[in-house]
């Protein structure tokens, strides 16, 4: 039985999106320090890549062990795109409707972390002050434009990851001449 790539992409996109939203709202409920830490490292956790890769192998198995690069890309990018949009909506709701002061509180934590890191690497006081001044306003901005740009960048990264997943999972039928 051949897998329906659209339905599977939606299913895996919703799964990944819900995991990401659970991570965001769970860390927010745990407090500002936890939320800031999770947000700092969330982009480096490969859980979404692994889940979608496993989904791609599952689809290949349903397709009698074969999956073209295009089919893999269609499934995996749909899953990445849907989860990215869900996460973007969740972030917008959290930062702009549920907890409007969160941006400023997280910016303070991020600036403190940046200052500690720069001091650790021996940056001069002047360089530290310049970096803090240039970062302070942009860290507090979590409006629609900033979140929309973040979703766009995440979609580009998701396409690259989808291409990698498709290349890994690709296995095409070989037709021999008779």
N, C-alpha and C positions, 0 to 999 in steps of 0.2 A: 504494500500500500504506500503510495507516494504521499509525503507529508505536505500539508498546506503551509507554505512558507509565510504567508501573511498572518494566518492565525497563530502559528508558532512564534513569529516575531512579536506579535502583540502580547502573547502569553509571557514570554521571557522578558519583554520590555516592562510589563507591569510588575513582574516579580522583582526585577532589579530596581525599578523605581520605588517600589514599596520598601525594599531593604534600605535604599538610600534615604528615603523619608523617615523610616524608623530610626536610622542612625542620626539624622539631623534633629528630629524632635526629641528623641531619647536623650541625646547629649545636651540639648537645650534644657530639658527638664532636670538634668543632673547639675546644672549650674553653669555660670559663665566661663569659669576656668576649664571645665570639661568640654564645653561647647567649642571654645577657642582651640583647644588641643585637637579635638576630632576634626574640626574644619581645616586645621593646618595640615593634617596627615591624610585626610579623606581622599584626596586626588591620587595618592600614591598606593592606595590599597587596591590590589588587583582582583577583588571579589567579582566585580561585574565582568571583567574579561574572562575569568575562569568559568563563571556561570554560563555566559553566552558561548564560550568554546565548547563546554559540555553539551549545551543545547544543539550546537552545530553538529557535533558527533552523533547525537541522538537522531537528528534529522537524516544524516547520512545513513545511519543504520536502517531507518524507516524506508529509505530509498534504495533498498537492496545493496547497501554498501557503497553507493555512488553519490557524489555531490559535486556539481560544477562550481567553479570559482564564482560565477555570477549568482547562482542560487545561494551560496554561502554568504555572499556579500549582501544580497537582498534581505535575507533573514537577519543577519547579525547587525547590519546598520539600522534596520527597523527597530530592533530591540534596543540598541544604544540610543537612537533618536527618541523613542518613546520614554525611556527611563530618564533621559536628560531633560525632556520637556516637563515630565512629572516633578522632577527635582527642582527645576527652575520655578515652577508654579508654587511648590511647597516653600521654597526660600522666599519668594515674593510675599506670600501670605504671612510667613513667620516674621520677616523683618519689617513689613509695612502695615500689617493689620493686627497681628497678635501681640508683638513686643516691639513697639516702635523705638524704644531706647536701646535695643540690643546692639545695633550698629556702633553706637558711640562707646558702649561698655566693652565690646570686643575690640574696637580700635585702640582703646587704652591698653588692653592686655597685649595686643599685637605690637604696639609701640614699645612697651616695657620689654617684651621678648627680643625685639629688634635691637634695643639699646644694650641689653645684656650680651647678645651675640656679638655686636660690634665692639664692645669693651673687651670681650674675651679674645677677639682677633686683633686687638691693639689699635683700633681706630682712634683717631684724635677726637677730642671733645668737639671741635669745630665740624668735623665730618659727621659725627653723630647727630649734632643739632641740625645740620642741613638735611640729613636723611629723614629725621623725625618731622621737620617742617614740611618737606615735600610729600611725605606719606600721610600725614595726619588727616587732611581733607578727603583724600581718595579712599581711605579706609572706612570712613563714615558714610560713604555714599552707597546705598543699597536700593536705589530707586529702580524703576522699570528699565531704564536705559542700561544701567550697569548689569542688571540681571540678564537682560536680553543679550547683551554682548557676551556675557559669561556662557549663556546657552549656546550662542553661535560658535564660540571658541571650543566648547565641549563637543559640539557636533563635528567640527573639523577633526578633533582628536579621536572621536568615536569612529569616524570614517577610516582613519588610519588604522585604528585597532581592528575594525571590521575587515579591512583588507588583509591584515596579518592573520586573523582568525580564518578567513576564507582560504588563504594560501596554505595554512596548516591543515585544514580539514578537507581540502579539495582531493577528490579521487574520481576521475572520469573513466567511463567505460572505454575499453579499447576495442575497436572494430577491426577485424581482420578481413582482408580480401579473400574471396573464394575462388 
